[in-house]
């Protein structure tokens, strides 16, 4: 049965508060309600990049907007890892990370693609942008509630950073000087991409998370060569190479799902093994 704190009687003295030290710890040894600076600074940087992308899209600087989203992806991938390395995980950081992701990978890509090519489609254009934005919000909310029960080897639906990369990567490629394609000529392609990314985020299609990759384990030489080859290709023409890579990842979940269905073994994303819960792993 739930218990509630009793009201203080009139005239009764207040309970003395435990004194705090200069470094955020109380005199009784318990940690105060402080906020860790280092991981939240990276989260704030990702939030700034999302806001900057929105401003640049409004100013018709779509190349700057797209690169800002990609930088936000890098910062978003670092904040959780830094929190784990420095043992500074907190529920505040996890919630702040989700809010930052909503701006950087939800609102920002939706507005960028709307300003780029969906505006000319009228109602259909902003509806597609809203579907993407709503899909990102639902994806993040579902992830926060299912993080303790979903198999960490797979994401439940397309991760919001990958969906954002799918959207802005297409715009970055179309605005490249060597491609130089008019936005009006690809408006329906943009419409399909926005809908595909938004709907895939809220599906149950499993996408490999790469969280079970053991970087301390030895691998064949060919693996290192292929990684170096990918970096070389991206360095040659990032705007053209990045988007096809994210398209392959966006389709990989459906390939895995169909392959498992063909084998009679549907992919289960429900966690089957006991694993430690880390509140900083929010995507």
N, C-alpha and C positions, 0 to 999 in steps of 0.2 A: 504494500500500500504506500502511495506516495506521501512523503512528509514535506511540510512547508515550514519555513522559518517563522517563529512566533514574533509577534510585535513586542517592541520594547515597552515596558511599563513606564507610565508617566513619572518623571523624576529619577528614573534609574540611570546610572552613569553609563556612558558609551563604553563598549569594549575597546581596550587599548589596541592600536594597530602595531603590527610588528615593525620595528625600525628597519630602514633600508640602508644599504651601504652605497658608496659612490659608484659601484660597478653593476648596479641592477639586481643585486642579490639581497634578500632580506637577511636580518641577523640570525634567523633560525635556520639558515642554510638553503631555503627554497628559492627557486629562480623567480624573479619578478616578471611582470607582464611587459617585457620589452619586445622590440622588433629587431630581428637580425638584419644587419645592414648589407652584408655582401650579397647573398642570394636575391634579396629584394631589390638591390640596385640593378641587377641584371634584368629582373622582371620589369622594373621601371623603364629601363632602356628599351625593352621590347614594346612596352606600351607607348613610349615616345615614337618609336618607328611606325607603329600603326597609325598614330595620330598624324605623323608627318606624311604618311602615304595618302591619307584623306585630304590633307591640305594640298599636296602636289597634284592629286587627281582633279581637284577643283580648279587648279591653275593650269590644267591641261599638260602637265609635265608627267606623262605616264611612265617614262623610263625611270625617273626618280622614285615614283610611287612604287613601282614593282620591286626595285632594288631595296627599298625600305622594308617591304614585307619579307624579302629573303633574309635581310639582316635580323629582322625580328625572329625569324625561325631559328637562326643561330643562337641568339641570346636566349630564346625560350628553351632551347636544348641544353644550355649551360647552367641555367639557374637551379634546376633540380639536382643536377650532378654536383654542382658546387655545394649545395645544401647537404647532400649526403657525405661528401668528402670532408666537410668541415663540421659535420654533426650539428647543423643548424636548421633542421627541419622543424616546421611549425604549421599548425592549422591555418594561421593567418597567411603564411606564405603560399599554402596550397590554394586558398580562396583567392588571394590576390593574383596568383598565376592564372586562374580560370577567368577572372575578369579581364586581365590583360590579353589573354587568348581571344576573348570575345571581340575585343576591339581590333587586334592585329590580324586575326584570321577569320573574323566574321564580318564585322561592319566595314573594315577597310577594303578587302577584296570585292565585296558587293558594290560599294560605291565606285571603286576604280573601274570595274567592268561596265557599270551602268554609264558612267561618264564617258567611257571610251567608245562603246558601240551600241549599248542597249537603249540609250535615250531616244534614238530615232525610231524605235519600235513601239513607242507609246506605252499603253498599259501593259502590253505583253512584256516589254522591257523591264519595267520596274517590278512587275510580278516575279519575273525570273530572278532578279536581284534580291527580292525579299525572300523567295524560297531558299536561296543560298544562305542568307543571313539567319533565317529562322532555323535552317538545318544545322548551322554551326552552334546556335544557342542550345538546341535540343541535344546535339551530340555532346557538348560539354556538360550539360546537366545530367544526362544519362551516365556519362563516364564517372562523374563525381559520386553518383549513387551506386554504381555497380563495380567500383574499383576493387572491392574486397572479394568479389565472387567471380569475376571474369578471368579466364586463363590469360596470364601475362604474355604468353607466346603470341597472342593475336589481339588486334584491336577490333572492337565491335563496331563495325562501320569504318568508313574512311576517316583517318585522323584529320582534325581541323587544319593543322599546318600543311599537310599534304594536299588537302582540298584547296587551300589558299594558293599553294604553289601551282596547282593545276590551272587555276584561274589567271593569276598574274603572270605565270610563265608563258601562257599563250599570248597575252598582251605584249610582254617583253619581246617575244619573237616577232610579232607583227609590226612592232615599232622599230625594229632593227633597221639601220640604213640599207643593209644588203637585201633585206626582204621588201621593205617599203610597200606594204599592202594597205589600202584604204580601209578605215574602220567601217565604212558603210558596206563594203563588199564582204565583210565577215560578220555582220551583225547576227545572222541566224546561227552561225557557228558558235559565237559567243553565247547566244541564248541557250544552245544545247549544252555547252560546257557548264554554264552556271547551274542549269537544272540537274545535270548529271552529278556534279560535285555536291550540290545541296541535298539531293535525295540519297546519294550513296552514303553520306555521313550518318543518316538516320536508319540505314538498313542494318540487318544482322550479318552482312557479308564479312567474313573474317579476313583481316589484312595482317600479314606477318609483322610483328613488332620489333624483331631483331634484339629483344631484351634477353634472350637466352644465349646470345653469341658470347663465347668465352674468348676474350682477347688474350688471355694468358696461354691458350692452347696453341700448339704448333700446327701450321697449315701447310699444304703443298706449295711449292714455289710458284705454280701457275696462278694461284689466288693473289699473291702479292703483285704479280705482273699485270693481272687484269685490273686490280685496284689502281695501279700506276697508269694504266692505259685510260681508265675512266677519267682520272684527274687531268691527264694530258688533253683528252678530247674536250673536256669542259673548259680548260684554259684557252684552247684555240678559239672557240666561239661560244661563250657561256649563254648568250641570249638564244642561240639556236639549239644547243645541245641539252640544256636543262629541261625544257618542256617535254621532249619525248621521253626522258627518263621518268618524269612524274606521271606521264600517260601510262607507261608500262606498269608502274606501281598501282595506279588507279584501276587498271584492268586485272592486276594480279589476283585480287581478292575473288573476283568472279571466276577466274581460271581455277583457283584452288577449290572453290565451292563446287564447280562443275566436275572437277576431277574426283573429288571425294564422293560426290553423289554417284558418279559412274562406278566407283568402287564399292558402293553400298555402305560407305562410312562417312556420313555427314560430319562436317567439322563441328565439334562442340567447343564453344568458347566459355563454358562453365568450368571454373577451376576444379580440377580433380585431385590436386596435391596441396598439402598444407604449405603455404608460403608466407613469409613475413610481410605484413602490410606496411607500406611506406606512403605516408600522406603527401609526400612531395611529388609523387608520380602522377601528375594530372595532365592530360592532353585532350 
